[in-house]
Amino acid sequence: MSVEVNGKPFTQEPRAGQCLRTFLRELGHFGVKKGCDAGDCGACTVLLDGEPVHSCLIPAFRAEGRSVTTIEGLGGEHGAHPMQQAFLDAQGFQCGFCTAGMILTCASLNQAQRTDLGAALKGNICRCTGYRAIEDALLGKTNVEPSVEAGAAFGRSLPAPAGPDIVRGNARYTFDTAIDGLLHVKLVRSPHAHARIVAIDKSDALRVAGVHAVLTHEDAPSMLISTARHEKDWMDPEDTRVLDDVVRFIGQRVAAIVADSEAAAEEACRRLKLDYEILPALIDPEQAMMPGAPVIHPDRTTANRIADAQRNLAAETHGEYGDVATALATSAVTYEGTFHSHRVQHAALETHGGLAWLDEAGVLNVRTSTQVPFLTRRALADIFELPPDKVRVFCERVGGGFGGKQEMFVEDILALAALKTGRPVKLEFTREEQFTATSTRHPMRVRIKAGADADGKLTALQLDVLSNTGAYGNHAGPVMFHSLSESIAVYNCPNKRVDGYAVYTNTVPAGAFRGYGLPQTLIAIEAAIDELGKQLGINPYEMRRRNIVRDGDPMLSPPPSEFHDVLYGSYGLDQCLDLVERAMQADGPQPELSPDWLIGDGIALTMIDTVPPAGHFADATIALGDDGGFDLTVGTAEFGNGTSTVHRQIAATTLATTVDRIRLRQSDTAHGGHDTGAYGSAGMFVAGKATHAAAVQLAAELKAAAAGAWLCDVGGCVLEDNAVVSGVRRMPFAELVKLARERGQPFAGSGNSAGTPRSVGFNVQGFRIAVNKATGELRILRSVHAADAGVVANPMQCRGQVEGGVAQALGAALYEEMVIDAEGRVTNPKFRDYHLPSFADVPRTDVFFAETSDTIGPLGAKSMSESPYNPVAAALGNAIADATGIRFTAPPFKPDRLFPALHAKFGGY
């Protein structure tokens, strides 16, 4: 076949049935990404004779005699195309996995298409940004400060260091590399919700040409593990095996086929014969708790860190301060309600996957899409009884995470396959596998009782939470505990009670998800605050002001925690409430709506601990390089969270230099040190503190060296504009390099952070919405978000994190929903049937930051990637109640969910 790709002719023949996406990647054009392989996300967009197409849908042979342009060739020989430069100027990306396809689509738009971007961009999904920065790129806006003076990087809107590579398609994600002799892994998955494997016949599968191994529970280590990755193993139950002879949900892996090609592996999967003994399945968590219910993990005990396996309880907690029952009985007003939250998929555009191989030194190398490379290395060393120095886990750039990649879903299988075959192996999940076989947000049933006195002061808060953890308990306990903690600790109330249950069912496991349990309970708590205020005639802002914790107040939620290291590093919740109230009251465009539209406002607030309890660790090193620049090594992974940008800003500010002189190495266990991982709002707050400590130590070394050369007091030396200065004397870093050479040792600093003490962040979300009482349609007229992030390290980037969090949360609140049928099967395991927010769906959110400086975080900053998600559904629920007078208690708030109650109340439509 003859085809022109980026101006160069190719005559390679595609395989039968091969799509253009894989054909182009095999030619080395890694900017063409796989997000869905169904034409739903646009990550694979290329230009075919100048027109944007989803290359996963185009048979490769259709490119015969045609011209294909990938992101690598968009700029031609002239460097960056104007649209690539526009995305750089606006920073229209976060993780960047969708960016190549997005840029190619944007570059092809004519003026007419630019007048309706909702329609023009409907084929391209971004899960990270919330789309505002992408629109800025199309409008030619510049959001970055291209350069700042030495030592002034922190607090400025500097661009991401990987930006040029991202917009040109040169940033390397997990599979953007070529490895000789690569074998492919495909997984056989259970068709049953609960069954025991009684017989396996591998013979037909092994006869498929190109198959090297068929691996089952007979070939895998039998030790019990958790897929969840935490610094402390006691946080999660041991209830999972690499491969098991008992399956507990539809989609659980039961065998791994290793073959020369994916096609051969898939054919062997079809030929593997498995005989099952069907076991009773439990789909509903309420039924799973009932006496006499079938037991999902009958051979597990508390020694496996499971609360009560015989009652299907992965975890439970109970506690009370004061006397809630008496307080409710004597309150001036009370409110009771039951709320339900649903399953949501992370939908990171890069699916789980990785590569593994043994190098010449016998080291197992795993290149993977993960938020936790160091914890994954530790788990692999334990499972396969390998010395830690014989395991290397690393990632380059990761295509989104949102908590879903704080799990080990592929690395153990990759390690098993590499160790068994001695060959390099690849495993890449399909989009359907991502839905049916990884993890989801925890569905929860939340019952709330609340009371207040006549002055609007809370008298009682009681939560009863039932969390459906699915077939395995990864994150079951921590998510449940977290959902019951800051959600009520943010309110002063003398009487509080919590009862929490995390229950096993024979459904796809739940796990870590942005917000980590707080969004599910906040929708109930924030509704109760509103409803109590309505009964007393107190507006939502004032009701909250009368009850929120203030700087110095105890942050209490029962049962008492053994960890007492959460402090008010800074306090800006009052500012956040003021900022949202002023913005919501400000004049704005008035929509022209018919009388059928009901308009209402709603707010919600949240507090979050900036780090998980029990320790979260990070190491960093930095050294003065031979050229007078600096080499910084951290363990944090970059997946759109922006830590790569902020680490350089911290180091450059501390060392009185510019970010272009900071070279960053990250997320590779071979670099030494340790990093618990970028999760739990710890990416900057913990790892950033380690970077700051390392830079401070290096700064002290540089000053001491200069003082020694000058024979002066080191106390009189300061760093200033890439040099050490003392009075009129000045020693540039380049001269210090010479001193380092003379002494035969570079100037270097190391730092670490243990994640304690912890601080708290605050967020307030406000919405003005319109609901059509005739149809149930909902429109967002205004979205406002205020955040206390301490000193904002990078305002442009932090605003993008807020916008992306709000957009993702709106998807969950309005339409995203994983549907599980009566047999436990996911019925909508693809983007086409799972409505992700597109450009047209996401309103613009006005973002405001409180003016605070955190006394604990690095240079006064604290976390802000995770928490903007948390109050969104609660604020939207309150706005709907304000507009309609109806309290809807179970998102997503789809029109067909709203319509029956609206029809019953308003009728006649």
N, C-alpha and C positions, 0 to 999 in steps of 0.2 A: 504494500500500500504506500502511496506517495502522499505526504502531507507536509505542510509548512507549519512549524511551531516557532513562534517568536522570530519569524523571518528566516529561519534555517530549515532546509529540506530534510525530511526523514523518509526512509523507505521501509521501515520495520513493519512486519505483518502482525496484526493483532491476533490474539487467540479467538477461537470461536466463542461468540457470546460476550466477548470482553467489552466493557463500557469505556468510554473515552477517559473517565477519571483515572482508572487504574492504568490505562495505556500511557497517559501523560506522566503519571508518577513513576512508572517504570522507565521512562525516558529521563528521569531525574528532576522533573518539575514538581518539587515538593510543596510549592505554594498552593497546589490544588488539593483541598482538604476533603476528608470524609466526615460529614456530620450526621447523615441519615441514610444515604444511598437510596433515597426514595423521592428525591426532588422537592423536599419540603423545607430545607433550611438555607440553601444557597451557598454553603461553605465551599462547594466544588465549582462555583461559577467560573467560566472562561468565556472569552469572546470567540465566536465561530463566524468567520467572515464579518467581524465587527459587531455582531449581535450577542448579547449575553445569553448563555444557556447553562442549564444545570448539567454538567458533564457526566454525572452519575446516571442520567436518563438517556444519554446519546450513545448508541452503539459505536464503537471506535471506527468501524468501517465506514460510517457516515461522514467521517472527516476526509475521506478520499478526495484528493485534489483541492482541498480547501485550506484556508488560513486559520490557524488557532493562535490566540494570544492568551497567555497565562499572566499572572501578576508579575512574574520575573521579567517578562518582555514588554510590559505596558509602557515603560519609559523609553524603550528602544535604546539607541546608543547615546541618548542625550541625558542620561541620569533619570531623575525622578520625573514622572508624568505630573502635570499640574494637579490632578486629583490625589495622587500619592502625597504631594507636598501639602495639599489642603488638609489631608487627614493628619499629617504631622503637625501642622500649625494649630489645628483644633484639638489634637490628641483624641481623635475619634475612635478610640479602641481602649480596651483594658487587657483581657487575656490575649486578644489578637487573633484567635483562631478563626473567627468569621471574617476578619478584615480584608483578606485578599479578595474573597468573593464580593464583599460589600463594595470595595473600591472599584472593581471591574464593572459592577452594575451601575454605580454612581457615575463612572466615567463615560458610560454609554448613553446617559439620559439627555434628551433634547429639552429645549426650553418649555415645551408643552408638558412634558412629563414632570418637570421640576415644579410645576404648579400644583401637582397632586402627588406628593411624596408617599402618602399612605398607599396609594395604588402602585406607584412606581417601585417601591421597595418591599412590596408584600412577599416577594419570593426570597428575601434575605433576612434571616433572624440573627439578632444579637442578644445573647443572654446576659451580658455584663453591663452595658453602658446606660440602658434606659433611652438610648437613641438621640438624646439632646446634642451630644458632642458630634454625632454623625451628621445631624442637620446643620450644626455649625460649620462643619467641613464643606457641605454643599453650599452654604451661604458665604463661604470665604472668610469666616471669622478666625481670628488668631487668639487662642487661649493661653499660649505658652509665653513665658518670659525666656527668650532664647539664651540670655546669659546674664549673670549677676556678678558683682564684685566678689573677690576672694573672701571667704569666711562668712558670706551672707546667704548661703543657699537655703538654710532652714527657714520655712515659712513662706517660700516663694513657689510660684507655679512653674516649676521646671519640668521639661519633658522627660518621658521614660527613656532610659538608655537604649532599650531595644527597639525604639520607635522606627528608626530607619530600616532596620532589618525586617520589622513586621510589615511595613507598608510595601516593601519590595519583594516580600515572599521569601526572605532569606532566614527568618527566625526559625530555629529548629525545634519542632515538637517531637513527641515520643517516637513516631515512626518515620521521621524525616531523615533517614540515613539508609545506606545500602550496606548489607552484610553478606559476604560470600557464604554459600553453603547453608543458607537459612532454611530451617524447617518450619512448618506451620502447625499450630495447635487449634483444634476445634473441639468443643465440649458437647458431650451427650448429656441431655437434661431430662429430668424426671417429668413424665406426663401425669403423675399422680400427686395429690396434695399430701398424702401420707401413705407410705408403703415400705416394705422391707424387701431388699433384693435377695432372692433365694437361689438364683442361678445366673451365671454369665457365660456366654459362648462367644469367644473372640475370633473364632476360626475364619468366618466369612469376612470380617473386618480386616483381618491380617492378610487376606488374600488380595486385597485391593492393591494394585500396582502403586508403589511409592509410599506405602504406609511403613513407618519404622517402629511404631510402638502403639499399643492400646493399654492405657493405664487406668486401673480401677482401684477400689479400696484395698485390694489385695497387694497393690504395688506401692501404696502410700503410707507414710507414718501414721500411726494410730492415735497419737496423742491428741488430747482435747485442747482446742485453742478458741480464740475469739477473732473474728475478722476486724473488730474495732481496734484502733491503735490509740493507746493512752500511755503516758509516761509511767503510770502505776498500773500494773496488771490487775490489781484488785478491783478496779473500777468496772470491769466487764466479766460476765460469766464465761467459764470454759464449757462450751456446749456445741462446738463445731469441729469437724475434721476436714482435712484437705480433701479427701474423698471418703464417703461414708456408705455403709450398706443399708442405712435407713435414710429415706428421704422424707422431708417434712414440709415441702412446698413445691408447687408446680413450677419447674424451671431450675430446681436445684441440680447442680452438676453431679453426675454419677460416673463419668468416664472422660478421659482426655485422649484424643487421637492425635498422633504426631506423624506428619506426612510431608512429602516433598512440596505439595501444593495445597491450597485451601480446598480445591475441588476434590482432590483425593481424600483429604481428611473428612470432608462432608459426606462423601460416598461411604466411607468406612463408618461414619456415625450412623448412617441409615442401615447399615448391615449388622451392626452390633446387636446381639440378641440378649435381652435381659428379661428374666422372669421375676415378677413381683408378687408378694403377698400384700394385698390391699389392707390397710389399717384404717380405723375410724379417723375422720378428719374434723377439725373444729375451725370454722371460719369466723364465727362471732365471738368477740372477747367476753361478752357477758355470759354466754353459754360456757365458755372455756373455764370460767371461775366457779361454775355450779358444782355442788357436791355430786360425785359419781361421774363427772365428765371424763372422757378418755384422757390419758396422760400423754403429752407430746414428748417429754423427755423423762421416761420412767426410771432410767438408771442414773440420773443425776441427783446430786445431794448438795447440801450447803457447802461441802468441801469444794465443789465446783463453782462456788460463789453464786448459787441460785437460791433465791429466797425460800421457795417451797415448790419443788417440782411436782409434787402430787396434787397441788392445786393450780398448776400451770402458771405460777407466779415467778417471773424472772426476778422481780424486785418489788418491794413494798416499803412504805414509810407512813408513820402516823405521829402526830404531835399536836400539842395544844399549849398556848399561853393563856392564862386567865380562865374565864368560864364563858364560853361562847353561847351556850344554850341560855343561860341567865341573861346575858347581855342582849341577845336577840329578843327575848321575852319582854324586856323593859325598854327597848329602843323606841324612839318616836316614830321612825319609819323603818321598814325592812324591805328587802328584795330577795327573791329566790328565782333561780333559772337554771336550765340545763342546756348546755351548748355542745355542739359536735364539730370537730375539725376532721378533715379528710386527708387522704393520701395525696402527696405531691411528689413529683419527680424532680431531681436536681436539674436534669436536662442540660448539663454541661455539654458543649458541642463536641468536644473531644471525648469519646467514650473511654471507658477503662481499657487498658491494654499495656503491653510491654514487650521487651525483648530480653532474652537471657542467654548467656554463653559462659563457658569456662575459658579463661585465658591461659597463656603458657605457664604461668605461675600457679595454676590450679585454683585461681580465685573465681568464685561465682559472681559474675557481673549481671546486674539487673537494671536495665534502663526502662523507666516506667513513668506513668502519669500518676503522680502521688503528691499529697500534701505532707507526707511524713516519711521521707526516705530513711532517716536514722532509726525510727521505731520499726520500720519494715525490715531493715537489716537485722535488728535484734531478734525479731520474730523468726526470720528465716534461719538464722544461726541456731536458734533453739529447736525449731522443728526438725531440721536436717542434721543436727548435732555437728555443726561446723564451728571452728573458731571464728570469732567476729572478724579477724583480719583476713579471713578467707571468703568474706562476703562483701561485695560492694553494691550499693543501691544508689542510683542517681537519677535525676531528671534534668532536662534542659528547660524549655518553656512548657508549661502545662496549660491545656486548653480549657480552663474553668474547673472549679472544684465545688464550692458552696457547701463543704462538709462531706460530700459524697466520696471524696478521695482521701478521707481520713480512715480508710478501710483497706483491708488486704483482700481483694477479690480476684486478682490474677497472679500476683507475684509468687505465691506458693506453688501454683500449678506450673508456672514457667520454670521455677527452680527444679521441681520434680522432673519435668520433661528434659531440661538441660542436663541434669545429673544422670538420668537414665540413659539418654542417647549420646551424651558427649558432644552434641552438636548445638549450634546456636538455634534458638527457637523464638517464634513470634506468636502472640495471642492478642487479638484485637476484637473487642466485643462489637457486635452489631447494635444498632439502635434498639432493636427488639429485646436483645439480651440486657441492655441497659435498663429497660423498664421491668423486665420479668425476673432478673436474676442478680441485681445489685442491692440497693436499699432505697428507701423512701423516707419522707417525713413521717413521724409517728402520728397516726390518727388518735384522737383523744375524745373521750366524753368527759365534760367538765360540769360538775354541779357546784353552784355557788349560792351561799347565803350571806347576806350582808345587812348591817344595821347602822343607823346614825341617830344622833340626838337632834333636838329641835334646832340647834345651831349649825347643823351640818357636819359635826365632827363624827368620824367613824367610831362605832362602838364594838362592831364585830365583823370579822371576815372569816368565812369558812369555805374551804375548797375540798372537793372530792373528785379525784382525777383517776380515770381508767385509761391507760395508755396501751395501745395494741402494738406490741413489739414484733409481731410476726413470728416466723418459725424459729428465729434465733435472737439471742438477747444482746447483740452488739449495740452498745450505747443505751440499753434499756433503762438501767438505773440512773446514770448521770443525766439523761434527758428528763426523766421524770422528776428527779430532785431539783434540777434547774428550773423546770416549769413551775415548781411550787415555791421557789426561793425569791429572787428579785421581784417577781410579779407582785407579791404582797409586801415585801420588805420596803418597797418604795413609799408605802403609806404608813403613817403613824396610826396605830390602833391598839388598844390595850388587850383585846381578846381576839386571838387568831387560832384557827385549827386547820390542819391539813390531813388528808388521808389519800394516799397515792398507791396505785397498783399498776405494775407493768406486766401484761399478760401475754403468754405465748398463744399463738394461733397458727394454723397451717396455711399461712399466706406469706407472700414475699416479705423478707425481713425489713423492718424499719431501721434507721440508723441516724448518724449525725446529719443535721440539715441546718442551714443558716437560721440562727435564732435559738436553736437547740431547746425547743420545748416552750419557750416564752410566748411566741405568737398564739399557740393553741390555748393557753390559759388567759392571756391578756384580753382576748375577745370577750370572755365572761366577766373578768374583773372590771374592765373599763366600762362595760355595759352597766354593771351594778352601780358604779360611781355615778354615771349619768342618770340612772333610774331613781336613785336616792335623791339626787339633786332636783329632779323634776317634781318629786313629791313635796319637797320643801320649798320649791320656787327659787332655787339657787342655780345660777348658770354653770355650765360645765367647767369653765376656767376657774371660777371662784370656788366651786366645790373641791376642785383639786388643790387649789392654793391652801385651803383650810386643812388639808390632810396629808400633803406630801411631806416626806422627811426633809429636814433642813440640815445644813452643815453642822455636824456635831451630834445629831440625833442617832440613836441606835438603829441599825438596819436589821430588823428581826423578822424571821420566819421560822415557825416550828417545823420539825424538832430542832433543838439547839445544835448548831454545827460545832464540830471539833476544831474547825479552822476559824481563827479570829484575826485574820490579817487583811480584811477588806476595809479600806479607809477612804475618806473623801480626799483623794489627791487634789481634786478641784471640784467645785460645786457650781453648776450652771443650769439646774433644772428650772429655777425661777425665771431666769433669762429666757430659756426656751419657751416657756409658757407665754411670756410677754411678747416674744418675737412672733409666735404663731398667731396670737390674738390680734396684734396690730396688723399683720399681713392679711388676715382674714377679714378684718374690718375696713381695710383700705379700699378705695374706689377702684373698680375695674370694669372691663367691658361687660355690659349686661346682655345676656343671651336673649334672643327673640324666641320665646317658647309659647306654645299654646296653653290654654288652661288645663289641659290634661297632664301637664308636667308639674310635679310637686318638688319644691326646692328645700334642701335642708343642709345644715352644717354639722360636722362631727369632728371631735378630736380624741386623741388617746396619747398616753405617755408611757414611757418605759425606762427602767434602769437596768444596766447590765454590768456584771463584774468583768473587768478587763482581762482576766486570766482564770483558767480553771483552778480549782483548789488542789492542794497536795503537791505542788511543785510543777513547774514548767521551765525547762532549762534551755539555755542557748550559749554557745561559745562563738567568739569572733576573734580573728587575728588581722592585723594590718601592719604592713612594712613599707618603709621608704624604698622605692625602686631605684634602679640605676639611672633612670632618666629624670629623677626628681619628682616623679609621680608616686602614687601609692597603690599597693596591692591589698585589697580587702577581701577576706574570706569569711563567708557566713554559711550557715546551714539551711537558711530559710528558702523555701520553694516560691517561685513566682508563678501565679496562675491568675493574674489580673488584680491581685490585691494591692499591687503597687509598692511592695516592700523593696524591690530592687532600686526604685527611684529614691525612696526615703533613706535607705542605708547610705547611699552616696551623699545625700544631703547632710545627714548627721555627721559623717566623717569629714566632709569638706568644710563644714562650719566649724567643727572642733579643731581642725588642723589649719584653719585660715587659708584654704585653697579653694579651687573651683571643682565642680563635679566632674568635669572632663578629665581631671587628673586622678580620679579615683577609678581604678580598674576592679571590677567585682567578679569574684568566683563564688558560686553558691550551689546549694542543694546536691552535694556529692559527698558520700561518706568517706571517699578516698582522700578528701582534703583534711581529715582529722577532726578532732573536737566532737561536739554533740549538739544536736538541736532537736528538741521534742517535736517541733513541727509548727506549721502555720495553720493553727486552728484555735478555737476558743478565744478569739479576739486578742491573740498573743503575737501576731506576726511582727508588729512594730514595737509593742509595749515591752516584750521580753527580748526578742532578738535585737531590736533597736537599742535597748539599754546595753546589751553586750557590745554592739558596735561602738556606742558612745564610750564605754569603759575602755575598750581597746584603743580608741583614738586618743583618749585622755592620757593613757599610759605612754603612748608613742610621743605625744606632745611633750610630756615631761622628759622623756629621753632626749628629744631634740633640743630642748632648752638646756638640759644639763650638759650636753655635748658642746653647745655653743659657749656656755658659761665656762666650761673647762678650757676651751681654746682661748677665750678672752681673759681667763683668770679673774672672773668677776662673780658676783653673787647671782645665783640662779634665780633668786626671787625678783630680780630686776629684769628678767627676760620674758618676753611675750612673743607669741606667734602673730605675724602680720603679713598679709599679702605674699604668701609662699616663702616666708623667711622667718628666721628668729631675729628679733630686734631688742636691743638694749641701749637706750639713749640714742646716740647718733650712729651706733654700730649696727650693722645689718649683715646677716649671714644667710644667703639664699639656700633653699633646700638642695640645690645642685652642689653647693660646697659641702653640705653635710654628707652628700653621697660620697665625696672624696674622703671625708673622715671615716665613713663606714668601711670603705675599701682599705684604708690604712690599718684599721683595727681588725680587718678580716671578718667582720660580722655586721650584718645590716641592722639598722635601727628598726625595732619592731615593738609592737604592743599587743597584748592579748586582753580580752575581757570576757566576762560571763555574767549571766543573770539567772537567778533561780525562780523568777516569777513571783516573788513575794517581797514586800507587801504588795497587795493588789489595790487597784483603784476602781472607780465606777464611772461609767459613761451614762449620759442621759439623752433621750430623744423624745420629741413631741411631733406628732403628725396631725395636720388639719386638712379636711376636705370640705368643699361645697359641691353638692351633687344634685342632679335632677333625676327623678324617677317618673316614668310615664305610667300613670295609674291604669291606662287602658291596655298596655302591652307588657309592662314589667321591664322595659328597656331602661338602662341606667347610663347616665352621662356624668362625667366628672368635669365640673366647671372650674374648679380651682383646687390645686394641690400645693400644700405648704409644709415644709419640714424644717425643724430647728434641732440642732445637735450641739451637745457639749463634747467636743473632741480635744479639750485642752488647747494648747497652742497648735494651730492647724499646720502640720508639717508641709503640706503642699495643697493650697486651697483649691486649685483646679482639679487635682486628682481626688481630693476628699469629696468635693462636690459630686464628682462622677460616681464615687462609691455610694453616696447617698441616693443619687438618682437611680442607679442600678438596683439598689436594694428596694427602693419603693416600687420600681417597675416589676421586679420579680415577685414581690409580695402582692401587688395588684393582680398579677396573673393568677396566683393562688386564691385570692379573694373573689375574683370575678368569674373565672372559667376553668383554670387548670384543675383536673381531677382524674386520678387513676381509678378506674372502675374495676372492682373485683366481683366476679359472679359467685353463684352459690357453691360452686365447686372449688373456689379459691383461685381461679384463673384470671389474670389480667386481660381484660377484653379490649383495651385500647393502647397496645404497646408500640405506638408510632406517633410521630409528630402530627400526622394528618388527622388523627383522631384525638389528639391531646393539644388543646389550643394554647400555644405559647404566645406571649405578647409580641406583636409585630409593631412596626413603626406607627401604624394608624391607631393602635390600641392604647398607646402610652401618652398620658397628658404630660405637659411640662410641669415640673415641680420646682417651686421657688425654694431655694435652700439658704438657710441662715445658720450662722455659727455663734454660739455664746462666746463671750470674751473671758476666758479663764486660762490659767496656767497650772498644769498638774505638777504637784510637788514630787510625784513618784516616777512618772514616765520620762522618757528621754527628751531632754530640752523642753519639758513642759507639755509634751504631747501624750495622748492616749488613743485607744483603739476607736475605729469608726467604720470598718468594712462590714461587720456582721449586723450591728444593732439597728440600722435604719429599716431593716425588714420588719422588725418586731411590732411596732404599733399600727401598721397599715390596715390590716383587716379589722382590728378593733375600731379604729377611727372611721372606717368605711361603714361598719355596722352601726355605729352611733349616728352617722350622717343619714343613713337610710331610715333609722327610727325617727330622727328629727323630721325628715321629709314626709314620711307616711303615717307616723303614729303607730307603726307596727314594729315589734322587736323580732327580727329574723335571727335565728340562733345557729344556723348551720350554713356556712359558706361552702362552695362558691355561690355568690349571689347572682345566679344566672336569671335571665328574664322568666324562664319557665318555672323557676323556684319562687320568684316573687309574685308572679301573676295570680295564683289561686287565692292567696291572702288579700291581695289588692282587689281582686274581683269580689271577694266576699265582703270587704269593707265598703268599697265604693260602688260596685255593681253597675249594671246598665251599659256595659261596654262590650 
